[in-house]
Amino acid sequence: MATLAIILISTLLAGHFSKRVGLPAVIGQLLVGIILGPALLGILHEDSFIHTFSEIGVVLLMFIAGLESDLALLKRYLKPSVVVAVLGVVLPVGTITVLCRLFEINALESLFIGVIFAATSVSISVEVLRELNVLESKEGTIILGAAVVDDLLAVIILSVLTSLFGNQLATSSSGHLSLGISFALQFAFFIVVYFSVKWLVPGIMHLSQRLLVPYSNAIVSLTICFLFVWLAEAVDLSTVVGAFFAGIAISQTPYKAEINRHIEPIGYTVFIPVFFVSIGLSMTFNDLNRHLVFIILLTILAVVTKLIGGSLGARRFGVSKAGAKTIGAAMVSRGEMALIIAQIGYAAKLISETYYSAIIFVIILTTIVAPLILKSAIKKQQSVALIDSQKG
């Protein structure tokens, strides 16, 4: 319990001071993990308690994002979301693979490092978008849609590489599933999601209203969320995919506002701060001097390829230049998705110990700088929109 007390008071104060200096609160929460973790003071360490709370935190964060999403807008902007995601995967995989080959890393490991940085952790961007009240905008909708497609593409590539080249996995449930079966189950998952959004979840939520128990709607909605997450994990998809679609399903019911009002305090008082701290706990400074040039170049490519990929994809569908930059900036963060892929690849011997620490460092670095880039892009977009409105 002392660990939880330290995390909560530290993230509370760090979030406060971050906002006082004009930074997103999430930056302060990430820094808490770095300062109190193994990288500096060594007061906090990743353990089963923090791991469990952080997993619940990211699930609740994405569930809330789904709750606040507009399904009609998601459908409307499906095409730009797909293009943004595809370009945001192809560019990092291609350029980072070439960079790794220049550092004489073998072809397979180079490709896998590229796949790690194809992933996007939209959970960090969601927090910044919510903080600045743009989550429900056109750009916010494209970002959410692109993040889901991005995760699917990254998981598919990961499944192919581990099935064809990886050793028996210790940390992945896909170790006992063939590639074909895995894809078939993932397709079945989305069929279940479609029918759930359309009929099943609204019916269940209507029945929950009749239960003579306080907060019955919130309890049933969380049950649905965790069932979706369990189904997603069972077919080797990311937990954030299951949580996001659970939120989408609940958002189609008349109880959306009530449930959001009850779930937000649960997430933001305990679990979500632990999730952000856990990302910072993954950082260490061991042997970084040896790979300093590689780290610098990899960080630059990791940021630039997502910025360009997201921006180009959005511009193809008529999004303004400033809006396109916001979309690209939101795709920069790698966070837990990249960490999970890196850990699975390390267990499957697709990535060597030589560069593992350097890659983890770059993942954390992009996760820290991403909210800063995104906030700057949103402020610039809002300034451009204000100038345009004054001209009009």
Secondary structure, 3 states (H helix, E strand, C coil): CHHHHHHHHHHHHHHHHHHHCCCCHHHHHHHHHHHHCCCCCCCCCCCHHHHHHHHHHHHHHHHHHHHCCCHHHHHHCHHHHHHHHHHHHHHHHHHHHHHHHHCCCCHHHHHHHHHHCCCCCHHHHHHHHHHCCCCCCHHHHHHHHHHHHHHHHHHHHHHHHHHHHCCCCCCCHHHHCCHHHHHHHHHHHHHHHHHHHHHHHHHHHHHHCCCCCCCHHHHHHHHHHHHHHHHHHHCCCCHHHHHHHHHHHHHCCCCHHHHHHHHHHHHHHHHHHHHHHHHHHCCCCCCCHHHHHHHHHHHHHHHHHHHHHHHHHHHCCCCCHHHHHHHHHHCCCCHHHHHHHHHHHHHCCCCCHHHHHHHHHHHHHHHHHHHHHHHHHHHHHHHHHHHHHHHC
